[in-house]
């Protein structure tokens, strides 16, 4: 009885996901995981599927009545769904779990065989009772059986740690062909880097390609790259000459590139069709002579760099919507020459996030002329040490800013001993008086400068609706109460503003205190 009930729970879940497509498709996989983890296609059923040895008569009768009602409802609703829709939903499951749905009913017994998606992960095969050899054998047997059932694979996902390189390459090669549209391969543990078949770089139907982990793409495998349909590319491998791939993707729209070590003096991203770019490295101080980003259609940019890039070339991004910049400097004067150039390139963005390394580098340099961020609505800044003068100079260039978020990355030891108050500016930024409606300050230590800046925003924010101040949980109750009291009595320019003061959410959101700053 309990087994039947679990089957119909899964069936009802399928119906729920289908009724919420596509808006709530992001929830589909999570809900499926919660239920289908109870079912394992190549293991014995868990004990909790077995009926209990002793059940009180009243509880059993009540469960039967409820099950009968639920069964009738679920069966009537699911029976109206076409197989194509059910297969579409099952395609978001790992193959091991989609096969498990065959126990639901006679209709579901062979439904999984119509899928054109293989999602293979050796993680569920790692059990305490299996040795490494047995786990390897079980996983290989499962892959072989799955490949024999799915002759025309459109989507193939392989995440593994136990396969040898020959098997690893052979399985990728087996699915590479005229039907393959999406390929995700992750090899996260190996004593040596694995190669991949060169055929994947000449697959005309491939739309999405992701290679991650201990993988080495040798130059000889890239002699004849041709990916005419590729729109999404993610490379996070140990070795690759990315130039040889990027120049052969004429319709590429999304690129996520992570470089492990310096192999080439110049890094180029010359793609006119690219809309989303995530570029990061693990160079940690190694020198790169030139970084070139020529992507005029870009809408999203996330740059996280640890290397020392001596030169930087970039096009303007007139369509930019969101930009995240984290560039780590190794000397005080590094990057200053080309960080302003990068800021100018992204000046059309609507959301801008600057990491503490960029703000730290700019604070150590002579003052710069910020570009005009005429479209910027949301600004997020991280400071190693908060400086109001720098922030006010930047706000004067953000005329339409609506949301300002500051994160102070100090360690909660209290205000500095030799603290200085904020120098009162001669003019108020236009965004503060006419557009800023949300202000958030994380890592607030109540220094004179911090308090003066918060008071400045409260007093001049004529349309401010919300101000959130996050302090450190290491502060004692008396200090917290003092901070809340002092902030709550500051005169303010908006009678609709509400001040919320909490411990820093990045530390420990253990307590909360809300102070209403609305004018009577």
Buried (B, 14 or more C-beta within 10 A) or exposed (E): EBEEBBBBBBBBBBBBBBEBEEEEEEEBBEBBEEBBEBBBBEEEEEEEBEEEEEEEEEEEEEBEEEBEEBBEEBBEBBEEBEEEBBBBBBBBBBBBBBBBBBBBBEEBEEBBEEBBBBBBBBEBBBEEEBEEEEBBBBBBEBBEEBBEEBEEBBBBBBBBBBBEBEBBBBBBBBBBEEBBBBBBBBBEEBEEBBBBBBEBBBBEBBBBBBBBBBBBBEEEBBEEBEBEBBBBBBBBBBBBBBBBBBEBBEEBBBBBBBBBEBEEEEBBBEBEBBBBBBBBBBBEEEEBEBBBBBBBBBBBBBBBBBBBBBEBBBBEBEEBBBBBBBBBBEEEEBBBEBBBEBBBBBBBBBBBBBBBBBBBBBBEBEEEEBBBBEBBBBBBBBBBBBBBBBBBBBBBBBBBBBBBBBBBBBEBEBBEEEEEEBEEBEEBBBBBBBBBBBBBBBBBBBBEBBBBBBBBBBBBBBBBBBBBBBBBBBBEEEBBEEBBEEBBEBEBBBEEBBBBBBBBEEBEEEEEBEBEBEEE
